[in-house]
Each structure stands twice: as C-alpha cells, then as structure tokens.
Amino acid sequence: MNTVSTTPTHDRDGSDVGGDTPVAPASTPVPTRRSLSGREPRRRPRANGSRATRLIKEVLLLIAGIGGILSILWLVASLVFGLSIVIFMTGSMSPTLPTGAAAIVKDAVPAAELRVGDVVTVPREGQPLPVTHRIVDIAPVDPLSGAGPEARELTLRGDDNDTNDRETYIVAAADRVIVGAPFIGHALTIMQTPIFFGALTLGVMLLVIWAFWPVRTS
C-alpha cells in the first residue's frame, strides 16, 4: 500500500505549515484618519446663512406672488363687475372718508336704483373733477326737461359739511361707493407715479434673478 508523505515547509516565522494547506495572505490594516489622529475628524457645520438666505427668497417670492394674484383678481373684478377706485382729495366726507382715503365704487349704477344715504360720485358742470358726496334727497325729473325717464335729481351733502351742495345734480346713472378706507389713497397716489412703477419693475426683475440664480454646492 502506497503512502503519500508531505514535506513540511517553513514559514518566515519558522512555523511548520503543511505543503498542501493554503495560506491566506495577511491583510495589512489601512490606516484611517481616526487611527492616525486618535479621534474622529470634525465635520464642518452647515452655515446658517444659506438657510436664512433661502428663507428670505421664499418669503419675498411669496409676497410678490400674492401681489400679482391680487392685481389679477382686481383686474378681472373691475372688468366683470364694473368697479373702479376713487381717491378723496378733500376732507368734505370726513370723518367717514377723510383726505387721502380711497373707495371702491360700482360704475354707472342706474339712478332709479340709488337710495338716500348712498355715497355717489357725479360730474360737476364746469369742473374737471367730479364730486363724491352722500345723497340726502332724490326727486323725479320733469319729463319735459329732456333728461329722460330714467334720470333723477340728486341733492348731495358732504358728511363734514353743514349745508347741502348749492346745486342739485340731474343724472341718469352715478358711481356708487361700495366700501372705503382711510389713508389708502395716499399709497395709491404714490403707486401711480412713474418713479414707483420703474422701481417696482426693477425690484421684481432683480428678485427673480436672485431667486433663480444657480447656487454652488460643495
């Protein structure tokens, strides 16, 4: 019976290793930054400035978006329902609507639908600006006057005045105030200036560029 013998080999450290036993190569540990320094490397904290900047952008874009939506809604409402804005340049309607107040009015309300107590805007003969006062009396118009059956003779008075307007107003229709608020007229007057329009356009353009400008990420 034949026997197979194996010849022992010597490893580098002098130990005997069988010739037919595979030897796994020793793995060399890879030094890490922790093993070299003895502790974990510090991570850079994220700067709070970028988060604050992003928040500012979102808030400004939200404000601009709301302003744009309100402008579109007002444009649609003014066209569909026939609305406009009146700015009070005098204090004759104080304290209800003092100087600098603004009001939303319904355009061209038929005179037959007007009631005593309504605040209306009517043209004044020979004057460039209309008058906005409260109705204190409504009278029918003589059919022979040629004003038409739908016309009415209005007697007006300002809330801050002690007497009625000197002249009455014969109208077939008038703009009726729906709601008003003080101080809004001053802001609207400023917003109608070319300087404001130019500054607003430039500001919106710069905001859009700033909001969508690509940001480098490290």
Salt bridges, closest charged atoms under 4 A:
ASP16 OD1 - HIS10 ND1 2.97
GLU40 OE2 - ARG34 NH1 3.34
ASP118 OD2 - ARG176 NH1 3.53
ASP159 OD2 - ARG134 NH2 2.85
ASP165 OD2 - HIS133 ND1 2.97
